[in-house]
Amino acid sequence: MVGSTRRLVAIGLAAHLAGCDQAPESPPSLSAIEESRLADYVGGQQCAACHVDATNAWLGSHHDLAMQVADSSTVLGDFDDAEFSYNGVRTEFFRRGVDHWVRTDGPDGMLTEYRVTHTFGVDPLQQYLVEMTGGQIQALSIAWDSRPAAAGGRRWFHLYPDDTVDHTDPLHWTGTFQNWNGTCAECHSTDLQKNYVLATDSYSTISSSIDVDCEACHGPGSLHVMAPEQVPLPLAHDAEARWLFVDDTGIARRTPSLASRQELETCAQCHSRRSQFTDDFAPGDALLDGFRPSLLEENLYHADGQIQDEVYVYGSFLQSKMHAAGVSCSDCHDPHSTRLRFAGNALCGQCHLASTYDVTEHHHHARSTSGSLCVDCHMPAKTYMVVDPRRDHSFRVPRPDLSSSLSTPNACNGCHEDESTEWAATAVASWFPEGRGQAFHYGQALHAGRTWAANRGELLREVVLDPIMPAIVRATAVGLLARQIDDATLDIIDQVLRDDNVLVQLAALDALESLPPTSRIQAAQRFLTHSLRTLRMTAAHILLPARAELSERRAADLDAALAEYREAQLFNSDRAEGLFNWANTLVQLGRLAEAEELFQDAIERAPVFTAAYVNLADLYRRAGREQEARTLLEQAIANNPQDPGAPFALGLSLVRSDAPDDAFAALELAAELA
């Protein structure tokens, strides 16, 4: 449960409580501080005495209100015996004394009463948390629309209105995707420790602060409180930075150039689509030391990199010219209030000269219309969670000329829905006859890679080797190239393993898994001691099948990195994916009984996780338990009938069992679903 402090602070209580304005007469030396201990979290209230303006800006912000104890002052929803019906279930919201309660369908489908313990978020919606057994906390999927009534708000609504989610569905509020401990909490509180215990299937989740306070971004502050002048914190304001108009382009340049991406990577800990593999991580640490960000993957992003699923900004921003020019989050967003620094086009006018860009000759729309707003053309929005529009941070030039061939949206037709993409493309071409219409876009290469087009290799290689392309695009192209390994692709992989960007290196390292184990050694072994944990763990995963061929020193490096990989999977063992990943590793280590148990646990945790069935069935095959394998695969098909993996594996099993007719039927089904 959330607490006010996470652990005892080793420094004396008097020093702990002395604010910056009450420092000891003789501050300890920096060397003495460094020798004494690592910094600890002390709570944002310790910062307020000195940082008054920042604190006042933060109060009432989305970060401040990210999570609150549920009471009459924090709950926005209607709990006055309100009702909401969804998929045949009538949910009731009511009060019992000072507490807020909900009666809804539980994990068994039966109506059950739950006390609301916390609020989650504030605008444009507010969710509510309830406690289950074993320290598990879940977020209700019926949320309160906190927008004004005139905007359609002040009502209860379901997060999946177009689906028929019941208690057996992974999207049900009692399932993994609505689990607070492992899915939501990390980004709504400060210094969160999930503390999941696999043996008891329970959580003891704690945090230093219930909300996102100062130390969530600036890191643990105890040493700074002791000696503020000697111990600066990460993300200190860069007072020297200026954006100046130095030429006739009408676009400002940053002076001096941005020296560090620390701010962006700190924000990206939460504002990105990523996997997390530890909570032993502090603000200021490199992102890939605690997280692995998603690339421009199918179903997450459109082929041209526009947002599709909930991807939380970072992957979009990495594609942008703003990122390449040194723009960082705080150039547009006040980091304490979380508000935009300026309203309307004035925000963009900080760096884009209004006399050049905020004119009809540029945007070709009447003033005071939505088409004249920079963001409506260059940052189109998509609505998530029913009521929450979020803008695409790739800051792209609209390309309606690509929409037909790539099946991608564009800002023009996002407004002019009754017009064709050809109409929009013709209009843009007439406005900018020397513009980007018909110019090559990396989306064409990614689309070719996704669809296995005949020219996929040529286009993807062009993107990978172009140093001007955004690194996240190049990394995505590497992954698509690696789907079909040939000599040209091997040359590319070998080259980009030495790339300057770690995302590109990581994608190339992943690509080595397509090679025979012994062929991976020369290229991958140096990554076993890489400075970033993500790359070390990936190298361990890649090289484990070749461990016997490694030198004694490299085998020791692999064992150390594999121990980190194990800890990462156990950290995520409250999810089927973590259990599945470590089970696969145990198979390679020859620990088959342990692997079987973890595969079974993964299936129990996520009955629709087809990959766990398939790999467990293969384990049974290797042990001569073919009938058990077929039974398991039939169960997988019943639980997830749209996944082609299980019928394909079943078809192979039936071939081995000399049942050709049944095998053909299963393989035909797999082909239809693929």
C-alpha positions in Angstrom: 0.0 0.0 0.0 1.1 3.6 -0.5 2.9 5.0 2.5 4.5 8.4 3.4 8.1 7.1 3.4 9.7 4.1 1.9 12.5 3.3 4.4 14.4 4.9 7.3 16.7 7.7 6.4 20.2 7.1 7.7 21.1 10.7 8.4 20.1 12.1 11.7 16.5 13.2 12.2 17.4 16.8 12.8 19.4 17.0 9.6 16.5 15.3 7.7 14.0 17.8 9.0 16.1 20.9 8.5 14.9 22.6 5.3 17.2 24.3 2.9 16.8 27.5 4.8 17.7 25.8 8.1 21.0 24.1 7.1 23.5 23.3 9.8 26.1 26.0 10.6 28.9 23.8 9.2 27.6 21.8 6.2 29.3 18.5 5.8 31.9 18.2 3.0 31.0 16.7 -0.3 33.4 13.9 0.2 31.9 13.1 3.6 28.5 13.0 2.1 29.6 10.7 -0.7 31.2 8.4 1.7 28.2 8.3 4.1 25.5 6.8 1.9 23.4 7.1 -1.2 20.7 9.7 -1.4 17.3 8.7 -0.1 13.8 10.0 -0.8 12.6 12.6 1.7 9.3 13.8 0.2 8.3 16.8 -1.8 7.3 18.8 1.3 11.1 19.1 2.1 11.6 21.0 -1.2 8.8 23.6 -0.6 10.7 25.8 1.8 13.3 26.8 -0.7 11.5 26.2 -4.0 8.3 28.1 -3.4 7.5 29.1 -6.9 8.0 25.6 -8.3 5.9 24.1 -5.5 3.0 26.6 -6.1 3.0 25.8 -9.8 3.0 22.1 -9.1 0.1 22.2 -6.6 -3.1 21.2 -8.4 -1.2 20.0 -11.5 -1.8 16.6 -13.1 1.3 15.4 -11.4 0.1 16.5 -8.0 -3.3 15.0 -8.6 -2.1 11.8 -10.3 -3.2 9.7 -7.4 -5.1 10.7 -4.2 -6.7 9.1 -1.2 -10.4 8.9 -2.0 -12.5 11.3 0.1 -15.2 13.9 -0.4 -12.6 16.5 -1.5 -10.9 14.3 -4.2 -13.7 12.1 -5.6 -15.3 13.8 -8.6 -17.7 11.1 -9.6 -21.3 10.7 -8.7 -21.6 8.3 -5.8 -25.1 9.4 -4.8 -26.7 6.0 -5.6 -25.7 6.4 -9.2 -26.0 3.4 -11.6 -24.4 2.5 -14.9 -25.2 -0.6 -17.1 -22.7 -2.3 -19.4 -22.9 -5.7 -21.1 -25.8 -6.8 -18.9 -24.1 -5.8 -15.6 -25.6 -3.0 -13.5 -22.9 -1.2 -11.5 -23.9 0.9 -8.5 -21.9 3.8 -7.0 -22.9 4.7 -3.4 -21.6 6.0 -0.1 -21.4 4.3 3.2 -20.6 6.8 5.9 -17.6 8.8 4.6 -16.4 6.0 2.3 -17.2 5.6 -1.4 -18.3 2.2 -2.6 -19.1 0.4 -5.8 -21.1 -2.8 -6.5 -20.0 -4.5 -9.7 -19.0 -7.8 -11.2 -15.9 -9.3 -9.6 -13.4 -11.8 -11.0 -16.0 -14.5 -10.8 -18.7 -12.5 -12.6 -20.7 -12.2 -9.4 -21.9 -8.8 -8.1 -19.6 -7.8 -5.2 -19.1 -4.6 -3.1 -15.8 -2.9 -3.1 -14.6 0.2 -1.2 -12.9 2.8 -3.3 -9.5 3.6 -1.8 -7.9 6.0 -4.2 -8.6 8.3 -7.1 -6.5 8.0 -10.3 -6.1 11.1 -12.5 -8.3 14.1 -12.6 -9.0 15.4 -16.1 -10.5 14.6 -18.6 -11.4 11.5 -16.7 -11.0 10.1 -13.2 -10.6 6.4 -12.4 -11.1 4.7 -9.1 -9.0 2.0 -7.3 -10.1 -0.8 -5.1 -8.2 -3.4 -3.1 -8.3 -7.1 -3.7 -6.6 -9.9 -1.9 -2.8 -10.3 -1.6 -2.1 -6.5 -1.8 -3.5 -6.4 -5.3 -5.1 -3.1 -6.3 -7.2 -2.8 -9.5 -8.5 0.2 -11.5 -12.2 0.1 -12.3 -12.9 0.3 -16.1 -16.0 2.3 -15.5 -14.6 5.8 -15.1 -16.0 9.3 -14.5 -16.0 11.8 -17.3 -14.8 15.0 -15.6 -15.2 17.3 -18.5 -18.0 20.0 -18.2 -21.5 18.8 -19.0 -21.6 21.1 -22.0 -18.7 19.1 -23.5 -20.5 15.8 -22.8 -19.0 15.2 -19.4 -20.2 14.7 -15.8 -21.2 11.1 -16.5 -20.1 7.5 -15.9 -18.7 5.7 -19.0 -16.9 2.4 -19.8 -13.4 2.5 -21.2 -14.3 -0.2 -23.8 -17.7 0.9 -24.9 -17.6 -0.9 -28.2 -16.6 -4.3 -26.7 -18.4 -6.8 -24.6 -16.0 -7.2 -21.8 -17.0 -9.7 -19.1 -15.1 -11.3 -16.2 -13.3 -13.8 -18.5 -11.9 -11.1 -20.8 -8.3 -9.9 -20.2 -9.6 -6.3 -20.5 -11.9 -6.8 -17.5 -11.2 -4.5 -14.6 -10.0 -7.4 -12.5 -7.4 -8.5 -15.1 -3.7 -7.8 -15.7 -4.3 -4.7 -17.9 -6.1 -2.9 -15.1 -3.7 -3.9 -12.3 -2.5 -0.9 -10.5 0.6 -2.5 -8.9 2.3 -3.6 -12.1 0.6 -1.6 -14.9 -0.3 1.9 -13.6 1.4 2.7 -10.3 4.9 3.4 -11.5 3.9 6.6 -13.3 1.3 7.9 -10.8 3.5 7.9 -7.6 7.1 8.6 -6.6 9.8 6.0 -6.0 7.4 3.1 -6.4 8.5 -0.3 -5.3 6.2 -3.0 -6.7 7.4 -5.8 -4.4 5.7 -8.7 -6.1 6.4 -12.1 -4.6 5.8 -15.0 -7.0 5.8 -17.7 -4.4 2.7 -16.2 -2.7 1.3 -14.3 -5.7 1.1 -11.2 -3.6 2.2 -7.6 -3.6 3.6 -5.3 -0.9 3.7 -2.2 -3.1 5.0 1.0 -1.5 6.1 4.5 -2.5 7.8 7.5 -1.0 5.0 9.8 -2.1 1.5 9.0 -3.3 1.7 11.4 -6.3 4.3 12.5 -8.8 6.2 15.0 -6.7 9.6 16.8 -7.0 11.7 13.6 -6.4 9.9 11.7 -9.2 11.8 13.9 -11.7 14.7 15.3 -9.7 15.6 12.1 -7.8 16.1 11.4 -4.1 16.9 14.6 -2.3 18.3 13.8 1.1 21.8 14.8 0.3 20.7 18.0 -1.4 18.7 18.9 1.7 21.9 18.4 3.8 24.1 20.5 1.5 22.1 22.2 -1.3 25.1 24.1 -2.8 27.3 21.0 -2.9 24.8 18.4 -4.1 22.9 19.6 -7.2 20.0 17.5 -8.4 19.3 16.2 -11.9 17.3 18.4 -14.3 18.5 21.7 -12.9 17.3 24.6 -15.1 19.8 25.4 -17.9 20.0 29.2 -17.5 22.3 29.6 -20.5 20.0 28.1 -23.1 18.5 30.5 -25.7 16.6 30.0 -28.9 17.7 32.7 -31.3 16.8 33.6 -34.9 20.2 33.7 -36.5 19.4 33.4 -40.2 16.6 34.1 -42.7 14.9 30.7 -42.3 12.5 32.0 -39.7 13.4 29.1 -37.4 15.3 29.7 -34.2 18.5 27.8 -33.3 19.4 26.6 -29.8 22.4 28.3 -28.3 24.4 26.6 -26.9 23.6 23.2 -28.4 21.8 20.7 -26.2 24.4 18.8 -24.3 22.3 16.2 -22.6 19.1 14.2 -23.2 18.7 13.7 -19.5 15.5 15.7 -19.3 13.9 13.8 -22.2 14.9 10.4 -20.9 13.5 11.3 -17.4 10.2 12.3 -18.9 10.3 9.1 -21.1 10.3 6.9 -18.1 6.6 7.5 -18.0 5.7 9.3 -21.3 6.7 6.4 -23.5 5.5 3.0 -24.6 8.1 0.8 -22.9 8.7 -2.3 -20.9 10.2 -1.9 -17.4 12.5 -4.5 -15.8 13.5 -3.0 -12.5 12.5 -0.4 -9.9 16.1 0.0 -8.9 16.2 3.1 -11.1 16.4 6.8 -10.3 15.7 10.0 -12.3 18.8 11.0 -14.3 19.7 7.4 -15.1 19.9 6.5 -18.7 16.5 5.3 -20.0 17.8 2.0 -21.3 19.2 1.1 -17.9 15.7 0.5 -16.6 13.4 0.4 -19.5 13.1 -0.8 -23.1 11.2 1.6 -25.3 9.0 0.2 -28.1 10.1 0.9 -31.7 7.6 1.9 -34.5 5.9 -1.5 -34.3 2.9 -2.6 -36.2 -0.4 -2.0 -34.3 1.4 0.6 -32.1 2.2 3.1 -34.9 1.0 3.5 -38.4 3.5 2.6 -41.1 4.6 6.2 -41.4 5.2 6.5 -37.6 1.9 8.3 -36.7 0.4 7.3 -33.4 -2.1 4.4 -33.5 -2.3 2.7 -30.1 -1.5 4.5 -26.8 2.2 5.2 -27.2 2.7 8.2 -24.8 4.7 10.7 -26.9 8.4 9.6 -26.6 8.5 7.4 -29.7 6.7 10.1 -31.7 9.0 12.8 -30.5 12.2 10.9 -31.5 11.0 11.0 -35.1 10.6 14.7 -35.1 12.8 17.5 -36.5 12.2 19.2 -33.1 14.1 16.4 -31.4 16.9 16.6 -34.0 17.2 20.4 -33.4 17.6 20.0 -29.7 14.1 20.8 -28.5 13.3 19.3 -25.1 10.0 18.8 -23.2 10.4 21.9 -21.1 10.7 24.2 -24.1 7.0 23.8 -24.6 5.7 22.4 -21.2 6.2 24.0 -17.8 7.6 21.0 -15.9 6.0 22.0 -12.6 2.5 23.1 -13.6 2.5 20.7 -16.7 0.8 23.4 -18.6 1.9 24.7 -22.0 4.1 27.8 -21.8 2.0 29.8 -24.2 -1.5 29.4 -25.7 -2.2 28.8 -29.4 0.3 29.6 -32.1 2.3 31.7 -29.7 3.8 28.4 -28.4 5.2 27.5 -31.7 6.2 31.2 -32.3 8.9 30.8 -29.8 11.0 29.2 -32.5 9.0 29.6 -35.7 8.8 33.3 -36.8 5.2 34.3 -36.8 5.6 36.6 -39.8 6.8 33.6 -41.8 4.7 30.7 -40.5 1.6 32.2 -38.7 0.3 33.7 -41.9 -2.3 32.6 -44.5 0.4 32.2 -47.1 1.8 29.3 -45.1 -1.2 27.5 -43.6 -3.7 28.5 -46.3 -6.7 28.7 -43.9 -8.7 31.7 -42.7 -7.4 33.1 -39.5 -9.2 32.1 -36.3 -10.2 28.8 -37.8 -8.8 25.4 -36.6 -6.9 25.1 -39.9 -4.8 28.1 -39.0 -3.6 26.4 -35.8 -0.1 24.9 -36.0 -1.0 21.9 -33.9 -4.1 20.9 -36.0 -1.9 20.4 -39.1 1.4 19.3 -37.5 0.2 17.6 -34.3 -3.2 15.9 -35.1 -4.9 14.4 -32.1 -6.3 10.9 -31.5 -8.7 10.2 -28.7 -7.9 7.5 -26.2 -9.8 6.2 -23.2 -13.0 7.5 -24.9 -12.6 11.2 -23.9 -8.9 11.9 -23.9 -7.5 13.5 -27.1 -3.7 13.3 -27.3 -1.6 15.0 -29.9 1.0 13.3 -32.1 4.4 14.7 -31.1 6.3 13.8 -34.3 5.5 17.3 -35.6 5.1 16.1 -39.2 4.2 17.7 -42.4 0.9 16.4 -43.6 1.3 13.8 -46.5 -2.1 13.0 -47.9 -0.3 11.8 -51.0 0.9 8.8 -49.0 -2.4 7.9 -47.3 -3.8 5.8 -50.1 -0.7 3.7 -50.6 0.2 3.3 -47.0 -3.3 3.3 -45.4 -2.3 6.1 -43.1 -4.3 9.0 -41.7 -3.4 12.6 -42.5 -4.3 15.9 -40.9 -6.1 17.3 -43.9 -8.7 14.5 -44.1 -8.9 14.4 -40.4 -10.8 17.6 -40.7 -12.1 17.3 -44.2 -13.7 13.9 -43.7 -16.0 14.2 -46.7 -13.2 14.8 -49.1 -10.8 12.2 -50.7 -7.1 11.8 -50.0 -6.5 12.7 -53.7 -8.4 16.0 -53.1 -6.2 16.8 -50.1 -3.0 15.8 -51.9 -3.9 18.0 -54.9 -4.5 21.0 -52.6 -1.2 20.6 -50.7 0.7 20.2 -54.0 -0.9 23.4 -55.3 0.1 25.3 -52.2 3.7 24.0 -52.1 4.7 23.0 -55.7 8.3 22.6 -54.5 7.3 20.9 -51.3 7.5 17.3 -50.1 4.8 15.8 -52.2 6.1 12.7 -54.0 9.3 12.8 -52.0 10.5 9.6 -50.4 9.3 9.1 -46.8 10.5 6.4 -44.4 7.0 5.2 -44.0 7.2 3.8 -47.5 10.1 1.6 -46.4 8.4 0.5 -43.2 5.2 -0.3 -45.1 7.2 -2.4 -47.6 8.8 -4.2 -44.7 5.5 -4.9 -43.0 3.9 -6.1 -46.2 6.8 -8.1 -47.6 6.9 -6.0 -50.7 9.4 -7.1 -53.4 11.5 -3.9 -52.9 11.5 -4.2 -49.1 15.2 -4.9 -48.8 16.3 -2.0 -51.0 14.0 0.5 -49.2 14.9 -0.6 -45.7 18.6 -0.6 -46.4 18.3 2.9 -47.7 16.7 4.0 -44.4 19.1 2.1 -42.1 22.1 3.6 -43.7 20.8 7.2 -43.9 22.4 9.1 -41.0 19.8 11.8 -41.3 16.9 9.5 -40.6 15.7 9.4 -37.0 17.4 6.7 -35.0 14.1 5.1 -33.9 13.1 4.8 -37.6 16.5 3.3 -38.5 16.2 0.8 -35.6 12.7 -0.2 -36.7 14.0 -0.7 -40.2 16.8 -3.0 -38.9 14.2 -5.2 -37.2 12.1 -5.4 -40.4 15.2 -6.3 -42.4 16.1 -9.1 -40.0 12.9 -10.9 -40.8 14.8 -12.3 -43.8 18.5 -12.8 -43.4 20.7 -12.6 -46.4 24.3 -11.5 -47.1 23.3 -7.9 -47.6 21.3 -7.8 -44.4 24.2 -9.4 -42.5 26.5 -6.7 -43.7 24.0 -4.1 -42.6 23.7 -5.7 -39.1 27.4 -5.9 -38.7 27.8 -2.2 -39.6 25.0 -0.9 -37.3 26.2 -2.9 -34.3 28.8 -0.1 -34.2 26.2 2.7 -34.6 26.4 5.8 -32.4 22.8 5.3 -31.3 21.9 2.7 -28.7 18.4 2.0 -30.1 20.0 1.1 -33.4 22.6 -1.1 -31.7 19.9 -2.8 -29.7 17.9 -3.6 -32.9 20.9 -5.0 -34.5 21.7 -7.1 -31.4 18.1 -8.5 -31.6 18.6 -9.3 -35.2 21.5 -11.7 -34.4 19.0 -14.2 -32.9 18.2 -15.2 -36.5 21.8 -16.6 -36.9 23.1 -19.9 -35.7 24.3 -19.6 -32.1 28.0 -19.9 -32.7 27.7 -17.2 -35.5 26.5 -14.7 -32.9 29.6 -14.7 -30.6 32.0 -12.4 -32.4 29.4 -9.7 -32.9 27.5 -9.9 -29.6 30.0 -10.8 -26.8 31.2 -7.2 -26.3 27.7 -6.2 -25.3 27.8 -8.5 -22.3 29.6 -5.7 -20.4 27.8 -2.7 -22.0 27.1 0.2 -19.8 23.3 -0.1 -20.3 21.5 -3.0 -18.7 19.1 -3.5 -21.6 21.9 -4.2 -24.0 23.7 -6.5 -21.5 20.6 -8.5 -20.9 19.8 -8.8 -24.6 23.3 -10.0 -25.3 22.9 -12.6 -22.6 19.7 -13.8 -24.2 21.3 -13.9 -27.6 24.5 -15.7 -26.5 23.1 -18.2 -24.0 22.8 -21.0 -26.6 26.5 -20.5 -27.4 27.7 -20.4 -23.9 29.9 -23.5 -24.2 31.8 -21.8 -27.0 32.7 -18.7 -25.1 36.0 -18.0 -23.4 36.1 -18.3 -19.7 36.0 -14.6 -19.2 33.1 -14.1 -21.6 31.2 -17.0 -20.0 31.5 -15.2 -16.7 30.3 -12.0 -18.3 27.3 -13.9 -19.7 26.5 -15.4 -16.3 26.5 -11.9 -14.8 24.3 -10.5 -17.5 22.0 -13.5 -17.4 21.5 -12.9 -13.6 20.3 -9.4 -14.5 18.0 -10.9 -17.1 16.6 -13.4 -14.5 15.9 -10.5 -12.1 14.2 -8.6 -14.9 11.8 -11.5 -15.7 11.1 -12.1 -12.0 10.4 -8.4 -11.6 7.7 -9.0 -14.2 6.6 -12.4 -13.0 3.2 -10.9 -12.1 2.6 -10.9 -15.8 2.5 -13.9 -18.1 5.2 -12.5 -20.3 7.8 -12.5 -17.5 7.0 -16.1 -16.6 7.1 -17.0 -20.3 10.5 -15.4 -20.9 12.2 -17.0 -18.0 10.6 -20.4 -18.8 12.2 -20.2 -22.2 15.5 -19.5 -20.7 15.1 -22.4 -18.3 14.5 -24.7 -21.3 17.9 -23.6 -22.7 19.5 -24.3 -19.4 18.0 -27.8 -19.3 15.9 -27.1 -16.3 12.8 -28.5 -18.0 10.6 -29.3 -14.9 11.0 -25.7 -13.7 10.2 -24.4 -17.2 7.1 -26.6 -17.4 5.8 -25.1 -14.2 6.4 -21.5 -15.3 4.7 -22.1 -18.7 1.7 -23.5 -16.8 1.7 -20.5 -14.5 1.8 -18.2 -17.5 -1.2 -19.9 -19.0 -3.1 -19.7 -15.7 -2.4 -16.0 -15.5 -3.3 -15.3 -19.1 -5.5 -18.0 -20.7 -5.3 -16.2 -24.1 -1.5 -16.1 -24.2 -1.1 -18.5 -27.1 2.7 -18.5 -27.1 2.9 -20.1 -23.7 0.7 -23.0 -24.9 2.8 -23.4 -28.0 6.1 -23.5 -26.2 4.8 -25.8 -23.5 3.5 -28.1 -26.2 6.9 -28.1 -27.8 8.4 -29.1 -24.4 5.9 -32.0 -24.2 6.9 -33.0 -27.7 10.6 -33.2 -26.8 9.6 -35.4 -23.8 7.6 -37.7 -26.0 4.3 -36.5 -24.6 2.6 -35.8 -28.0 -0.9 -36.5 -26.8 -0.6 -33.9 -24.0 0.8 -31.5 -26.5 -2.3 -31.9 -28.8 -4.7 -31.5 -25.9 -2.9 -28.4 -24.8 -3.0 -26.8 -28.3 -6.7 -27.6 -28.6 -7.2 -25.8 -25.4 -5.3 -22.8 -26.7 -7.5 -22.7 -29.9 -10.6 -22.7 -27.7 -9.3 -19.9 -25.5 -7.9 -17.7 -28.3 -9.6 -18.8 -31.6 -8.2 -15.8 -33.6 -4.5 -16.6 -33.1 -2.9 -18.7 -35.9 0.0 -19.9 -33.7 -1.9 -22.8 -31.9 -3.6 -24.3 -35.0 -0.2 -24.2 -36.8 1.5 -26.0 -34.0 -1.4 -28.4 -33.8 -1.1 -29.2 -37.5 2.6 -30.1 -37.0 1.8 -32.3 -34.1 -0.9 -34.1 -36.1 1.7 -34.6 -38.9 4.0 -36.2 -36.4 1.1 -38.4 -35.3 0.4 -39.5 -38.8 -3.0 -37.9 -39.0 -2.7 -36.1 -42.4 -6.4 -35.1 -42.9 -6.6 -33.5 -39.4 -3.2 -31.9 -39.9 -4.3 -30.3 -43.2 -7.4 -28.9 -41.6 -5.4 -27.4 -38.7 -2.8 -25.9 -41.0 -5.5 -24.5 -43.3 -7.1 -22.8 -40.3 -3.8 -21.3 -39.4 -3.3 -20.0 -42.9 -6.7 -18.4 -42.9 -6.0 -16.6 -39.6 -2.5 -15.5 -40.5 
